[in-house]
C-alpha cells in the first residue's frame, strides 16, 4: 500500500463508522481505499485492482461508470440538481415512473422474454416481449423512496393503511418467510428472519408470522425443488387459515433469499403464493430489491412465476449502482383507497427529502435504456452457462454441500460434514478467510457466513469468470485448513 493510501486508511479509521462491520476487525484487516472504478474492476491508489464479484453490494448491474449512465448524470447536473416532489414535479421522475409501469410484470409475460418490451414506436423482434405489451398494466402507480429498506417500509405502511382506510383496522400483522431479509430499518427488520441482524433489536420490532421458506436446500431427501415448494405452500395455507383475518400481506423475495444465504426456490412457489393471497384476500409484496432488473435471468423474478404482486419493491440496480433510489409500484386499487378529500384523513403522509431526485431518476432511465437497447439478458444467459461449467468441479468437493445458481447469482455452500450438511461454527469465520484470500489475489468476494457467492456485474467476461471461480476455490481450500 502506498503512503497516500495508508494515510487515507488511517484518516478513515479515525472518523468513519462503516456499515455491517465490527470495526475492531480493522486492527488486523487492512482498509482498502479505492481511487477509481471501471467496468468490473476497482482500482487502488497503488495500482492494485480487484474484480468486483459482488457488484458492490449487488448494485452495479452494468459495471462501474457505464458510459451511458455517466453521460446522463452529467447532462442532468446542468439542468436540475434537486427539487422536492411535494407540489412540484420534473420530467425525469415522470419518465421513470412511466417506464417502470410499462416494463413491470403483467402476468402474461413468459419466462423466456429476454429484454425490456420496446417503446410504443419501436418494432419488436422478441415475440414474448411483444405479446406482453398487449396485456394492460396492473402496477400503475409509483412511489419513490431513497433505498431498499425505505421501499419496504413504504410497502408495509401502504398495505396496513389500505386495510385501515377500508375499515379493516384489525389487520395489523405481516407474514414473512423464514430465512428472508428485507432491510434493517425497524419495519423492514421486523419481517426479516436473519438472526445476525434481527436478534439485538427484537424488543423493538413488530411480531410477524413466519412461514416456512420453500428453500430448495432444505428439501427432504429425494424431494425436488418443485415438490418442496408445493409442500411449503400447503404449510402456508394452514397459517393463512388461522391468521389471514388479522394480516395485511405476505412478503417474499422472489426466487432467491439473498442475505439469508443465497437460498433459492422453485418459481412454482410464486404462482401458488399469488393464488393463496387472492383466495385469502391478502396483499402480496414482492421484494425485488436485489433480484430485479435481470439478475435472475428475466427482467423481474416475478415473471418466472407468471405473477403480478400488489407491491413491487425495487432499488439497488435501479440506478446502475450510481445513486440511492428506490421505487414501490402498486395498483390502482390500492391508490384509490387513499384518494379522498383531505378531511377524510386517508392521505399517505410518508415522505423522504430526496424523493424522486432528478439526478438519480436520470441514472435509472439510462440504466433501463441499456437493458432495453442491448442484448444484456441474452449475454447473461451465456455467461451463466459458462459459470455453471466452471463451478461444476466444486460439486464433488468434500466440504461443499451445495452449488446452486439462478440467473447471474451463484452460491457455494460450505459444510463441516458434506453428508449431513452440518455447518461450520459461525465463530470460526471461514468466510472471512475466503474474503482475505480474495483481496490478496485481486478479487472482491464477500461470503455470507459459510456461503461463498457470486453476483458479478453484467459486463464480466468469461475469462474474468474463470479467474473469479479459481480464486474462490483457492480461498475455500485456504479457509478449510
C-alpha positions as CSV (number, residue, x, y, z in Angstrom):
1,X,0.0,0.0,0.0
2,X,1.4,3.4,-0.9
3,X,2.0,6.1,1.7
4,X,-1.0,8.1,0.5
5,X,-3.3,5.0,0.6
6,X,-2.0,4.3,4.2
7,X,-2.8,7.9,5.2
8,X,-6.3,7.6,3.8
9,X,-6.9,4.4,5.7
10,X,-5.7,5.9,8.9
11,X,-7.8,9.0,8.4
12,X,-10.8,6.8,7.7
13,X,-10.4,4.7,10.8
14,X,-10.2,7.9,12.9
15,X,-13.6,9.2,11.9
16,X,-15.8,6.8,9.8
17,X,-18.0,4.1,11.2
18,X,-18.5,1.5,8.4
19,X,-21.7,-0.5,7.7
20,X,-22.2,-4.1,8.6
21,X,-18.7,-4.1,10.2
22,X,-17.2,-4.9,13.5
23,X,-14.7,-2.0,13.5
24,X,-12.3,-3.9,15.7
25,X,-11.6,-6.2,12.8
26,X,-9.7,-3.4,11.1
27,X,-6.9,-3.7,13.7
28,X,-5.8,-6.6,11.6
29,X,-7.8,-6.4,8.4
30,X,-6.5,-3.6,6.1
31,X,-8.9,-0.9,5.0
32,X,-8.6,-0.5,1.2
33,X,-9.0,3.0,-0.2
34,X,-10.3,2.9,-3.8
35,X,-9.1,5.5,-6.2
36,X,-11.3,4.7,-9.2
37,X,-13.6,2.1,-10.8
38,X,-14.2,0.9,-14.3
39,X,-16.3,-1.9,-15.6
40,X,-16.0,-4.9,-13.4
41,X,-12.9,-3.6,-11.6
42,X,-12.0,-1.4,-8.6
43,X,-8.6,0.2,-8.5
44,X,-6.5,1.2,-5.5
45,X,-4.1,4.1,-5.2
46,X,-1.1,1.8,-5.6
47,X,-2.2,0.3,-8.9
48,X,-3.6,-2.9,-7.5
49,X,-7.1,-3.8,-8.7
50,X,-9.9,-6.1,-7.5
51,X,-12.6,-7.7,-9.6
52,X,-15.9,-6.7,-8.1
53,X,-17.5,-10.1,-7.9
54,X,-20.4,-8.9,-5.7
55,X,-21.3,-5.8,-7.8
56,X,-20.6,-3.6,-4.7
57,X,-23.4,-5.0,-2.6
58,X,-25.4,-6.0,-5.7
59,X,-25.9,-2.5,-7.1
60,X,-23.6,-2.1,-10.1
61,X,-25.6,-4.1,-12.6
62,X,-23.8,-2.9,-15.8
63,X,-20.4,-2.4,-14.2
64,X,-18.9,0.7,-12.8
65,X,-19.1,4.0,-14.7
66,X,-21.1,2.8,-17.6
67,X,-20.7,5.5,-20.2
68,X,-24.4,6.0,-20.9
69,X,-25.2,6.3,-17.2
70,X,-22.3,8.7,-16.7
71,X,-23.4,10.8,-19.6
72,X,-27.0,11.0,-18.2
73,X,-25.7,12.1,-14.8
74,X,-23.5,14.9,-16.3
75,X,-26.4,16.1,-18.5
76,X,-28.8,16.2,-15.6
77,X,-26.4,18.2,-13.4
78,X,-26.7,21.0,-16.0
79,X,-30.5,21.1,-15.6
80,X,-31.9,20.4,-12.1
81,X,-30.0,19.1,-9.1
82,X,-32.9,18.6,-6.8
83,X,-36.5,19.8,-6.1
84,X,-38.9,18.5,-3.6
85,X,-41.6,16.2,-5.1
86,X,-44.4,17.5,-2.9
87,X,-46.4,20.0,-5.0
88,X,-43.7,20.0,-7.7
89,X,-42.6,17.5,-10.4
90,X,-40.0,17.2,-13.1
91,X,-39.5,15.2,-16.3
92,X,-37.0,12.5,-15.0
93,X,-39.4,11.4,-12.2
94,X,-42.4,11.3,-14.6
95,X,-40.4,9.5,-17.3
96,X,-39.0,6.9,-14.9
97,X,-42.5,6.2,-13.4
98,X,-43.9,5.8,-16.9
99,X,-41.1,3.4,-17.8
100,X,-41.4,1.4,-14.6
101,X,-45.1,1.0,-15.1
102,X,-44.6,0.0,-18.8
103,X,-42.0,-2.7,-18.1
104,X,-43.4,-4.1,-14.8
105,X,-44.6,-7.7,-14.6
106,X,-48.0,-8.1,-16.2
107,X,-48.7,-11.8,-15.5
108,X,-48.7,-12.7,-19.2
109,X,-45.0,-12.3,-19.9
110,X,-43.2,-15.6,-20.4
111,X,-40.0,-16.5,-18.6
112,X,-38.2,-16.5,-21.9
113,X,-38.6,-12.8,-22.5
114,X,-35.1,-11.6,-22.7
115,X,-35.3,-7.8,-22.9
116,X,-37.5,-4.9,-22.0
117,X,-40.5,-4.6,-24.2
118,X,-40.0,-2.0,-26.9
119,X,-41.2,1.6,-26.6
120,X,-44.6,2.1,-28.4
121,X,-42.9,3.4,-31.5
122,X,-40.3,0.6,-31.7
123,X,-40.7,-2.6,-33.7
124,X,-40.1,-5.8,-31.6
125,X,-38.2,-8.8,-32.7
126,X,-38.9,-10.6,-29.5
127,X,-42.3,-12.4,-29.6
128,X,-42.8,-12.9,-25.9
129,X,-42.0,-9.2,-25.1
130,X,-44.3,-8.0,-27.9
131,X,-47.1,-10.2,-26.6
132,X,-46.7,-8.8,-23.1
133,X,-47.3,-5.2,-24.4
134,X,-50.9,-6.2,-25.2
135,X,-51.6,-7.0,-21.5
136,X,-52.9,-3.9,-19.7
137,X,-50.6,-2.9,-16.8
138,X,-51.7,-3.9,-13.3
139,X,-49.0,-2.0,-11.5
140,X,-49.9,1.6,-12.3
141,X,-48.6,3.8,-9.6
142,X,-45.0,4.5,-8.5
143,X,-44.0,5.8,-5.0
144,X,-40.3,6.9,-4.8
145,X,-38.1,6.4,-1.7
146,X,-34.4,6.5,-1.1
147,X,-33.2,2.9,-0.6
148,X,-34.3,-0.7,-0.3
149,X,-35.2,-0.6,3.3
150,X,-37.2,2.6,2.8
151,X,-39.1,0.9,-0.1
152,X,-40.0,-2.0,2.2
153,X,-41.2,0.5,4.9
154,X,-43.4,2.2,2.3
155,X,-44.9,-1.1,1.1
156,X,-45.6,-2.3,4.7
157,X,-47.2,1.0,5.6
158,X,-49.2,1.2,2.4
159,X,-50.6,-2.3,2.9
160,X,-51.6,-1.6,6.5
161,X,-53.0,1.8,5.7
162,X,-55.0,0.4,2.8
163,X,-56.9,-2.0,5.1
164,X,-57.4,0.7,7.7
165,X,-58.9,3.0,5.0
166,X,-61.3,0.2,4.1
167,X,-62.4,-0.1,7.8
168,X,-60.3,-3.2,8.4
169,X,-58.1,-1.9,11.2
170,X,-57.8,-5.4,12.7
171,X,-55.3,-6.3,10.0
172,X,-52.0,-5.3,11.7
173,X,-49.7,-8.3,11.1
174,X,-47.5,-9.4,8.2
175,X,-46.5,-12.9,7.1
176,X,-42.9,-13.4,6.0
177,X,-40.7,-16.3,5.2
178,X,-38.1,-18.0,7.4
179,X,-34.6,-17.0,6.2
180,X,-35.9,-13.9,4.5
181,X,-34.2,-10.5,4.6
182,X,-35.8,-7.2,3.8
183,X,-33.6,-4.5,5.3
184,X,-32.5,-3.0,8.6
185,X,-34.9,-0.2,9.4
186,X,-37.3,-1.3,12.1
187,X,-40.2,-2.2,9.9
188,X,-38.1,-4.0,7.3
189,X,-36.2,-5.7,10.0
190,X,-39.4,-6.9,11.6
191,X,-40.2,-9.0,8.5
192,X,-36.5,-10.2,8.3
193,X,-35.6,-13.6,9.7
194,X,-31.8,-13.5,9.8
195,X,-30.7,-13.6,13.5
196,X,-27.4,-11.8,12.9
197,X,-29.4,-8.6,12.1
198,X,-32.6,-9.2,14.0
199,X,-31.7,-10.6,17.4
200,X,-30.4,-7.5,19.1
201,X,-33.4,-5.3,18.1
202,X,-36.1,-7.9,18.7
203,X,-37.7,-6.0,21.6
204,X,-38.3,-3.1,19.2
205,X,-39.8,-5.0,16.3
206,X,-43.3,-5.9,15.1
207,X,-44.2,-9.5,15.5
208,X,-44.7,-11.1,12.1
209,X,-45.9,-14.6,11.4
210,X,-43.1,-16.6,9.8
211,X,-44.0,-19.2,7.2
212,X,-41.5,-22.0,6.2
213,X,-39.3,-21.0,3.3
214,X,-39.6,-23.0,0.1
215,X,-35.7,-23.0,0.1
216,X,-34.7,-26.0,-2.1
217,X,-31.6,-26.6,0.1
218,X,-34.0,-27.6,2.9
219,X,-35.9,-30.1,0.7
220,X,-36.4,-33.6,2.2
221,X,-34.1,-36.3,0.8
222,X,-35.2,-37.1,-2.7
223,X,-37.7,-34.2,-2.8
224,X,-37.4,-31.9,-5.9
225,X,-37.4,-28.2,-5.6
226,X,-40.9,-28.0,-7.1
227,X,-42.2,-30.6,-4.6
228,X,-40.6,-28.7,-1.8
229,X,-42.4,-25.5,-3.0
230,X,-45.7,-27.3,-3.1
231,X,-45.3,-28.7,0.4
232,X,-44.4,-25.2,1.8
233,X,-47.5,-23.8,0.1
234,X,-49.6,-26.3,2.0
235,X,-48.0,-25.2,5.2
236,X,-48.6,-21.6,4.3
237,X,-52.3,-22.4,3.6
238,X,-52.6,-23.7,7.2
239,X,-51.1,-20.4,8.5
240,X,-53.5,-18.3,6.4
241,X,-56.5,-20.3,7.6
242,X,-55.6,-19.2,11.1
243,X,-54.2,-15.7,10.6
244,X,-55.4,-14.2,7.3
245,X,-58.1,-12.2,9.1
246,X,-55.5,-10.3,11.1
247,X,-52.9,-10.0,8.4
248,X,-52.2,-7.3,5.8
249,X,-49.8,-9.0,3.4
250,X,-47.3,-11.7,2.7
251,X,-43.8,-10.5,1.8
252,X,-41.4,-12.6,-0.3
253,X,-38.0,-12.3,-2.0
254,X,-38.9,-14.0,-5.4
255,X,-36.6,-16.9,-6.4
256,X,-33.6,-16.0,-4.2
257,X,-33.4,-15.2,-0.5
258,X,-30.2,-13.2,-0.9
259,X,-28.8,-12.0,2.5
260,X,-30.2,-15.2,4.1
261,X,-27.5,-17.2,2.3
262,X,-28.5,-17.0,-1.4
263,X,-31.1,-19.7,-0.8
264,X,-33.1,-20.4,-3.9
265,X,-36.6,-21.8,-4.6
266,X,-38.7,-23.1,-7.5
267,X,-40.8,-20.5,-9.4
268,X,-43.9,-22.5,-8.9
269,X,-44.0,-21.2,-5.3
270,X,-44.6,-17.7,-6.6
271,X,-47.5,-18.9,-8.7
272,X,-49.1,-20.7,-5.7
273,X,-48.4,-17.8,-3.4
274,X,-50.2,-15.4,-5.6
275,X,-53.2,-17.8,-5.7
276,X,-53.3,-18.1,-1.9
277,X,-53.1,-14.3,-1.5
278,X,-56.0,-13.9,-3.8
279,X,-58.0,-16.7,-2.1
280,X,-57.5,-15.2,1.4
281,X,-57.7,-11.6,0.2
282,X,-54.1,-10.5,1.3
283,X,-51.6,-8.3,-0.4
284,X,-48.5,-9.8,-1.9
285,X,-45.3,-7.7,-1.5
286,X,-42.5,-8.8,-3.8
287,X,-39.1,-7.6,-2.6
288,X,-37.1,-7.5,-5.9
289,X,-34.6,-5.0,-4.5
290,X,-31.7,-7.4,-5.1
291,X,-33.1,-9.7,-7.7
292,X,-34.8,-7.2,-10.1
293,X,-33.6,-5.9,-13.5
294,X,-32.3,-9.2,-15.0
295,X,-30.4,-10.7,-12.1
296,X,-32.4,-13.9,-12.0
297,X,-32.5,-14.4,-15.8
298,X,-35.7,-12.5,-16.6
299,X,-36.2,-8.7,-16.2
300,X,-38.2,-9.4,-12.9
301,X,-38.1,-12.6,-10.9
302,X,-41.9,-12.5,-10.6
303,X,-42.2,-13.1,-14.4
304,X,-40.9,-16.7,-13.9
305,X,-44.0,-17.4,-11.7
306,X,-46.2,-15.6,-14.2
307,X,-47.5,-13.3,-11.4
308,X,-48.1,-9.7,-10.6
309,X,-47.7,-8.6,-6.9
310,X,-49.7,-5.9,-5.2
311,X,-46.5,-4.1,-4.3
312,X,-43.2,-4.4,-6.2
313,X,-40.2,-3.0,-4.3
314,X,-37.2,-2.0,-6.4
315,X,-33.8,-0.4,-5.6
316,X,-30.1,-1.4,-5.8
317,X,-29.5,-1.9,-9.6
318,X,-32.2,0.6,-10.5
319,X,-29.6,3.4,-11.0
320,X,-26.9,1.1,-12.2
321,X,-25.1,1.4,-8.8
322,X,-24.6,5.2,-9.0
323,X,-27.0,6.9,-6.6
324,X,-29.5,5.8,-4.0
325,X,-33.1,5.5,-5.3
326,X,-35.9,3.1,-4.7
327,X,-39.5,2.7,-6.0
328,X,-42.6,0.9,-4.9
329,X,-45.0,0.0,-7.7
330,X,-48.6,-0.7,-6.8
331,X,-52.1,-1.0,-8.2
332,X,-54.9,1.4,-9.0
333,X,-57.0,-0.5,-6.4
334,X,-54.5,0.5,-3.7
335,X,-54.1,4.0,-4.9
336,X,-57.9,4.6,-5.0
337,X,-58.2,3.6,-1.3
338,X,-56.2,6.7,-0.4
339,X,-57.8,9.1,-2.9
340,X,-60.2,11.3,-1.0
341,X,-60.8,14.8,0.4
342,X,-58.0,15.7,2.8
343,X,-60.5,15.9,5.6
344,X,-61.2,12.2,5.3
345,X,-57.8,11.5,6.8
346,X,-56.8,8.9,4.2
347,X,-53.7,10.5,2.7
348,X,-50.4,8.6,2.7
349,X,-48.3,11.2,4.5
350,X,-44.9,9.4,4.1
351,X,-42.0,11.3,2.7
352,X,-38.3,11.4,2.1
353,X,-36.4,14.7,1.5
354,X,-34.8,13.3,-1.7
355,X,-37.8,11.5,-3.0
356,X,-37.6,11.2,-6.8
357,X,-34.2,13.1,-7.0
358,X,-33.8,14.1,-10.7
359,X,-30.2,13.0,-11.0
360,X,-31.0,9.6,-9.6
361,X,-34.0,9.3,-11.9
362,X,-31.9,10.1,-14.9
363,X,-29.4,7.4,-13.9
364,X,-32.2,4.9,-13.6
365,X,-33.6,5.9,-17.0
366,X,-30.1,5.4,-18.6
367,X,-29.8,2.0,-16.9
368,X,-33.2,0.9,-18.2
369,X,-32.3,2.2,-21.7
370,X,-29.2,0.0,-21.8
371,X,-31.3,-3.1,-20.7
372,X,-33.8,-2.2,-23.4
373,X,-31.4,-1.4,-26.3
374,X,-28.8,-4.0,-25.8
375,X,-29.0,-7.9,-25.6
376,X,-27.9,-7.8,-21.9
377,X,-30.0,-10.7,-20.7
378,X,-29.1,-12.9,-23.7
379,X,-25.4,-12.3,-22.9
380,X,-26.1,-13.1,-19.2
381,X,-27.5,-16.5,-20.2
382,X,-24.3,-17.3,-22.0
383,X,-22.2,-16.1,-19.0
384,X,-24.3,-18.0,-16.6
385,X,-23.8,-21.2,-18.6
386,X,-20.1,-20.6,-18.5
387,X,-20.3,-20.0,-14.8
388,X,-22.1,-23.4,-14.4
389,X,-19.2,-25.1,-16.2
390,X,-16.6,-23.6,-14.0
391,X,-18.5,-24.4,-10.8
392,X,-19.1,-28.0,-11.7
393,X,-15.9,-29.4,-10.2
394,X,-16.8,-27.9,-6.8
395,X,-19.8,-30.2,-6.6
396,X,-17.5,-33.0,-5.5
397,X,-15.5,-31.0,-3.0
398,X,-15.6,-32.8,0.3
399,X,-16.7,-29.7,2.2
400,X,-19.2,-28.3,-0.4
401,X,-22.7,-29.2,0.5
402,X,-24.4,-27.5,-2.4
403,X,-23.6,-25.5,-5.6
404,X,-26.6,-23.5,-6.9
405,X,-27.4,-20.8,-9.4
406,X,-30.3,-18.7,-10.5
407,X,-29.5,-16.3,-13.4
408,X,-26.4,-14.3,-12.5
409,X,-26.4,-15.4,-8.9
410,X,-24.4,-18.4,-7.8
411,X,-23.6,-19.8,-4.4
412,X,-21.3,-22.4,-2.9
413,X,-22.5,-23.7,0.5
414,X,-19.6,-24.9,2.7
415,X,-20.3,-27.5,5.4
416,X,-18.3,-29.3,8.0
417,X,-19.9,-32.5,7.0
418,X,-21.0,-32.8,3.4
419,X,-23.2,-35.8,4.0
420,X,-25.2,-34.3,7.0
421,X,-24.7,-30.7,5.9
422,X,-23.6,-29.8,9.4
423,X,-22.3,-26.2,9.1
424,X,-19.0,-24.9,10.3
425,X,-19.4,-23.0,13.6
426,X,-20.1,-19.3,12.8
427,X,-17.4,-18.3,15.3
428,X,-14.7,-19.9,13.1
429,X,-15.4,-17.2,10.4
430,X,-14.4,-19.4,7.5
431,X,-16.0,-16.9,5.1
432,X,-13.7,-14.2,6.4
433,X,-10.7,-16.3,5.4
434,X,-12.1,-16.6,1.8
435,X,-12.6,-12.8,1.8
436,X,-9.0,-12.2,2.8
437,X,-7.7,-14.6,0.2
438,X,-9.7,-12.9,-2.4
439,X,-8.4,-9.4,-1.6
440,X,-4.8,-10.8,-1.7
441,X,-5.5,-12.2,-5.1
442,X,-7.3,-9.3,-6.8
443,X,-10.9,-10.4,-6.1
444,X,-13.7,-8.8,-4.0
445,X,-15.6,-11.8,-2.5
446,X,-17.8,-11.2,0.5
447,X,-19.2,-14.5,1.7
448,X,-22.3,-14.7,3.8
449,X,-21.1,-16.9,6.7
450,X,-20.4,-20.3,5.1
451,X,-21.8,-19.3,1.7
452,X,-19.4,-18.1,-0.9
453,X,-21.4,-16.4,-3.6
454,X,-21.0,-14.6,-6.9
455,X,-23.2,-11.7,-8.1
456,X,-20.9,-10.0,-10.7
457,X,-21.8,-7.1,-12.9
458,X,-23.2,-8.0,-16.3
459,X,-20.1,-6.7,-18.1
460,X,-17.9,-9.5,-16.7
461,X,-16.2,-11.6,-19.3
462,X,-15.8,-15.4,-19.5
463,X,-12.1,-15.0,-18.7
464,X,-12.9,-12.9,-15.6
465,X,-15.4,-15.6,-14.5
466,X,-12.6,-18.2,-14.8
467,X,-10.4,-16.1,-12.5
468,X,-13.3,-15.4,-10.1
469,X,-14.1,-19.0,-9.6
470,X,-10.4,-20.0,-9.5
471,X,-9.7,-17.5,-6.7
472,X,-12.8,-18.5,-4.8
473,X,-11.9,-22.2,-5.0
474,X,-8.4,-21.5,-3.7
475,X,-9.9,-19.4,-0.9
476,X,-12.2,-22.2,0.1
477,X,-9.2,-24.6,0.4
478,X,-7.4,-22.0,2.4
479,X,-10.4,-21.5,4.7
480,X,-10.7,-25.2,5.4
481,X,-7.1,-25.7,6.6
